[in-house]
Amino acid sequence: MLNTSVLVLNRSYLPIHVTSVRRAFALIYQGIARAVDGQYQTFDFEGWRQLAVARDAEAIGTSSGPIRVPRVIVLIAFDRVPKRHVRFSRINIYARDNFTCQYCGMRYPRSELNLDHVIPRSLGGRSTWDNVVCSCLECNRRKGGNTPAQAGLSLRRPPARPRWTPLMNLMLSSVRYNEWRPFLNLVDASYWNTELAE
């Protein structure tokens, strides 16, 4: 339970990070953050500890009794806003292409996909949003160092830089905790991944 996820908000209630329950409790205890409940009320550590634990609520046992697990915390002094820049990263390319090979159109688990340069690097292709796509291992092998036309393949759709981080759509569709949903409707989650070098 202590290693499960907690959504971290800045003081403007914008999501900026996900941390563990263990770290969330430490931040609340130190007075750096406050726990947020389902009615958007905030609590310091002592206030949160005194809340009654519902029968179906997640809780951690302590020497002074059970304490509810916070699923959302808000930082008291941090007011930075996540960047709206969409990072050029593997996970964002996979998400943009919906984990689907852009040549055969089949959807695969991430472990069975790789990135392909539409115009191969050996022919001057660059690692950019409009030249890199998801490809299954078989199509990538078939294409080799050729262009799609030379390999007898065609793209399902032309690759392009997304306006919003594609990972956010993935996050919204797979949010583990209902408490997160109100805070994830407009955020750009590009901070979740590492930018690829061009």
Secondary structure as GFF3:
##gff-version 3
##sequence-region A 1 198
A	DSSP	beta_strand	5	9	.	.	.	ID=ss1
A	DSSP	beta_strand	15	20	.	.	.	ID=ss2
A	DSSP	alpha_helix	21	29	.	.	.	ID=ss3
A	DSSP	beta_strand	33	36	.	.	.	ID=ss4
A	DSSP	beta_strand	42	43	.	.	.	ID=ss5
A	DSSP	alpha_helix	45	50	.	.	.	ID=ss6
A	DSSP	beta_strand	59	62	.	.	.	ID=ss7
A	DSSP	beta_strand	65	68	.	.	.	ID=ss8
A	DSSP	beta_strand	72	75	.	.	.	ID=ss9
A	DSSP	alpha_helix	90	96	.	.	.	ID=ss10
A	DSSP	three_ten_helix	110	112	.	.	.	ID=ss11
A	DSSP	beta_strand	113	117	.	.	.	ID=ss12
A	DSSP	three_ten_helix	121	123	.	.	.	ID=ss13
A	DSSP	beta_strand	132	136	.	.	.	ID=ss14
A	DSSP	alpha_helix	137	143	.	.	.	ID=ss15
A	DSSP	alpha_helix	148	151	.	.	.	ID=ss16
A	DSSP	alpha_helix	166	173	.	.	.	ID=ss17
A	DSSP	three_ten_helix	178	183	.	.	.	ID=ss18
A	DSSP	three_ten_helix	190	192	.	.	.	ID=ss19
###
